[in-house]
Amino acid sequence: MPRAVAELLHREQAAPGHYLLQLRCPEIAADAKPGQFVHLRLSEGLEPLLRRPFSIMRTEPREERIWLLVQVVGSGTGLIATHDEGTVYDLLGPLGRGWRLPRANETALLVAGGVGVAPLIFLADALSVSDLGVYVRSLFGAATNEALVCWTEFAGRCNEFTTATEDGSAGEQGLVTEVLARELERGDADRVYACGPPGMLVEVARLCAEYDVPCQVSMEQWMACGVGACLGCAVPSAKGPQEYVRVCTEGPVFDTTEIAWDRMRP
């Protein structure tokens, strides 16, 4: 399995409880594709015991750097996110199946919810420098304006950018999926790419099926191993009632037709 050592070059708070980590890691910077992730742990000590998966937000191959967005949700992510520059991390990666790019001259609609913005920034970055001529429109939703983490990085890579917050503190008031429904009704997208909370992805998949628009989603699941052995990240497959797919290896990016959304646990 691909394993690398990464040095923390820079850490900054992107929003309350959210940190951007810039790491020097030549191997992953050179090989990572949009939508892939790394499985990370501190290289010394037993805390946290298990690795944590993080989507790759940006790469800078010439500078041998990668960027990760870390949301602090417990003691493990708290330790990872708040170490000093010079800290060394042990990484597995790049792991998983990434985004499949649009066809030439299509309009791609990128839909982010909260920290789900990270793999979509990587995708938007790749599309902005490609020769595909893809027109990139994006929707970014969160509970409040403070939770629109890294929105400037996202907006700067897209041709059009719209925000929605549940409390109305930024952009439109409401759910980002409500904005998506209007966009699909107008027929303004050739395909959709989405990453965010499970409930959001269920609704995105439903809407894209209703309007017959191809859609890929990047799924965020708890995982222990990251290489398909523990089955902790398995989600229901559309292939049959007893079938499952592993987010860490068959994903994290799936076509929405591959997942049995009605069997997803809330």
Stockholm file with secondary structure:
# STOCKHOLM 1.0

chainA/1-266         MPRAVAELLHREQAAPGHYLLQLRCPEIAADAKPGQFVHLRLSEGLEPLLRRPFSIMRTEPREERIWLLVQVVGSGTGLIATHDEGTVYDLLGPLGRGWRLPRANETALLVAGGVGVAPLIFLADALSVSDLGVYVRSLFGAATNEALVCWTEFAGRCNEFTTATEDGSAGEQGLVTEVLARELERGDADRVYACGPPGMLVEVARLCAEYDVPCQVSMEQWMACGVGACLGCAVPSAKGPQEYVRVCTEGPVFDTTEIAWDRMRP
#=GR chainA/1-266 SS CCEEEEEEEEEEEEETTEEEEEEECHHHHHHCCTTCEEEEEESSSSSSCSCEEEEEEEEEGGGTEEEEEEECCSHHHHHHHTCCTTCEEEEEEEESBCCCCCCTTCEEEEEEEGGGHHHHHHHHHHHHTSSSCCEEEEEEEESSGGGCTTHHHHHTTSSEEEEEETTSSSSEESCHHHHHHHHHHHTCCSEEEEESCHHHHHHHHHHHHHTTCCEEEECCCCCSSSSSSSCTTEEEBTTCTTCEEETTTTCBEEEGGGBCGGGCCC
#=GC SS_cons         CCEEEEEEEEEEEEETTEEEEEEECHHHHHHCCTTCEEEEEESSSSSSCSCEEEEEEEEEGGGTEEEEEEECCSHHHHHHHTCCTTCEEEEEEEESBCCCCCCTTCEEEEEEEGGGHHHHHHHHHHHHTSSSCCEEEEEEEESSGGGCTTHHHHHTTSSEEEEEETTSSSSEESCHHHHHHHHHHHTCCSEEEEESCHHHHHHHHHHHHHTTCCEEEECCCCCSSSSSSSCTTEEEBTTCTTCEEETTTTCBEEEGGGBCGGGCCC
//
